[in-house]
Amino acid sequence: MDAVCVLQISKWIVAELIRVLHNRPVDEAAAIVDALVERESPLVWRVGEKLRVLDAKLSMKDKALILLHASSVS
């Protein structure tokens, strides 16, 4: 749990440094920051291009919504 916290705080610090001190076009800096702070869903397992919902107890509707969200994030 501590490592996850350190990782997220580190990503935030680097993203802020890129945002404030970048020597790149704004679009490129924004793309770097977006890639750095990519959101991850603990409900989805990703291997290559395949996504799997890890909670088998969810309804198909909920699984579809989770997969839709996970595919839009990447």
C-alpha positions in Angstrom: 0.0 0.0 0.0 2.9 2.4 0.8 4.5 1.6 -2.6 1.3 2.5 -4.4 1.1 5.8 -2.5 4.7 6.6 -3.3 4.2 5.7 -7.0 1.1 7.9 -7.3 2.7 10.9 -5.6 5.8 10.5 -7.8 3.7 10.5 -10.9 1.9 13.6 -9.7 5.2 15.4 -9.0 6.7 14.5 -12.4 3.5 15.6 -14.1 3.6 18.9 -12.4 7.2 19.4 -13.3 6.5 18.7 -16.9 3.5 21.0 -16.9 5.4 23.9 -15.3 8.9 23.5 -16.7 8.4 21.9 -20.2 10.2 23.1 -23.3 7.9 21.3 -25.6 4.7 22.4 -27.4 1.7 22.4 -25.1 0.0 19.5 -27.0 3.1 17.3 -26.6 3.5 18.2 -22.9 -0.2 17.4 -22.3 0.1 14.0 -24.0 3.1 13.2 -21.8 1.3 14.1 -18.6 -1.8 12.2 -19.7 0.2 9.1 -20.3 2.0 9.5 -17.0 -1.1 9.8 -14.9 -3.0 7.0 -16.7 -5.8 5.7 -14.5 -5.9 2.0 -13.7 -8.9 0.0 -12.7 -8.3 -2.8 -10.2 -11.3 -4.6 -11.5 -9.8 -5.1 -15.0 -6.9 -7.4 -15.9 -5.2 -6.4 -19.1 -3.0 -8.7 -21.2 -2.0 -7.1 -24.5 -5.2 -6.0 -26.1 -7.4 -8.3 -24.1 -9.4 -7.2 -21.1 -10.9 -9.4 -18.4 -13.2 -8.4 -15.5 -11.9 -9.9 -12.3 -15.1 -9.9 -10.3 -17.2 -12.8 -11.6 -20.1 -11.8 -9.3 -21.0 -8.7 -11.3 -23.9 -8.6 -13.7 -23.2 -8.6 -17.5 -24.4 -5.0 -17.6 -21.8 -3.9 -14.9 -19.1 -5.9 -16.6 -19.8 -4.2 -19.9 -19.7 -0.8 -18.3 -16.4 -1.6 -16.6 -14.9 -2.9 -19.8 -16.1 0.2 -21.7 -14.5 2.5 -19.2 -11.3 0.5 -19.1 -11.0 0.6 -22.9 -11.7 4.3 -23.1 -8.9 5.0 -20.5 -6.1 3.5 -22.6 
